Amino acid sequence: MAKLDDKRVDVFYEKLTGKKPVFGQWNVERRNFAQKIIHIEQACQSVLSAIRDLEQAGPDADISALERALRTEFKFLDTLQE
């Protein structure tokens, strides 16, 4: 999973609260929710990438490995429940 993009978290925090995030003064619950948005966005991008890999697999591709990678991505998505 890619490193969390703090600038994007800040964008969503500001959208959710109407305030610029200030370290130590922000609403922790809203900040956590903004972080979760980015985690889910990144996870979805990973799933889409794994789907593309399977879709574009050639005749010599290790389909089992591609399927395992996709299932791993699905399992991670399951951990991101509200």
URFENVEN-V361466 format. One record per backbone hydrogen bond with DSSP energy under -1.0 kcal/mol. NH is the residue of the N-H (numbers start at 1). CO is the residue of the C=O. If there is no record, write none. Layout:
BEGIN
nh: (NH NH)
co: (CO CO)
END
This chain:
BEGIN
nh: (6 9 10 11 12 13 14 15 16 17 18 25 31 32 33 34 35 36 37 38 39 40 41 42 43 44 45 46 47 48 49 50 51 52 53 54 55 56 57 61 63 66 67 68 69 70 71 72 73 74 75 76 77 78 79 80)
co: (4 5 6 7 8 9 10 11 12 13 14 22 27 28 29 30 31 32 33 34 35 36 37 38 39 40 41 42 43 44 45 46 47 48 49 50 51 52 54 58 61 62 63 64 65 66 67 68 69 70 71 72 73 74 76 77)
END
